[in-house]
Amino acid sequence: MTEYGYFLSSEEHTPAELVEQARMAEQAGFTSLWISDHYHPWNDSQGQSPFVWSVVGALSEAVSLPVETAVTCPTVRMHPAVVAQAAATSAVQLGGRFRLGVGSGEALNEHILGDAWPEASVRLEMLEEAIQVMRLLFTGDQVSHRGKHYTVENARLYTVPDEPVPIDVSAFGPQAGELASRAGDGLVAMAPDQALIERFRRGGGGGKPVSAGLKVCWGPDREAAVHEAHRLWANEQLPGELPQVLPTPRHFEQASELVTPERVGENVPCGSEVDVHLAAVREYADAGFDTVYVNQIGKEQRGFFDFYRTKVLPQLA
């Protein structure tokens, strides 16, 4: 049976707001949390980008729900040995209720130290090696590693959970899907893509968990909700590899000028019609996802949680 979690948007909200949303999510009946890991927001209108590991620590004290980063890039901006330490500490704080979601990242966040931004095939190669390094460190043993992309010398994590941190891999294409199948403990996606799940299962994913996220914009006025979704998240409708290669929020703002409010309204569930929200969420459940994470766009958070608590989640149970 599909479960339903809440997706915390680090790009839109302050640390205190994220923690309060997590509390409301638990009270509303959501069973787990995703939280995005960004250095920059996608555009200046979103306006935030707190350090995810600090917020995860606060979540461990505020709620009893499992938490997963969706997703962390452990390849360029942060060395995988450092990500491994952050993830292991988070897992200890959460009593084992932590999963590390990883992906190959975007130039938006990863170019900030002036490093070259590799092409997609190299980014996936780096991600696979990074996963290998982190798995070695999660054992708590002393690790030395000299690979094609990373060097680790005499490193040991002294604070580790009883079980290694599960690593789920984000996949948006065939190559990433193959990587997720052979190297991941689960699959992360952002579309109701049944074919992606089937490829993951055939490639070695077996019975591993598959999770997906979607954005909605609840509000009493659908037109206003569409406007808010377009103002904050028009970038979600950009095609192809643009989201992976554009380097600054300003570039995303320029590209998003090509995205119309009508296109956003066609692709993002907006307004307060229960059937619209149910249909969007069920599309992911019908595709075969084990957990679907819903994110509410904008400031109407309390109304959203009341709506899902009373109108949506009871019908999905």
Disulfide bonds with the S-S distance in Angstrom:
none
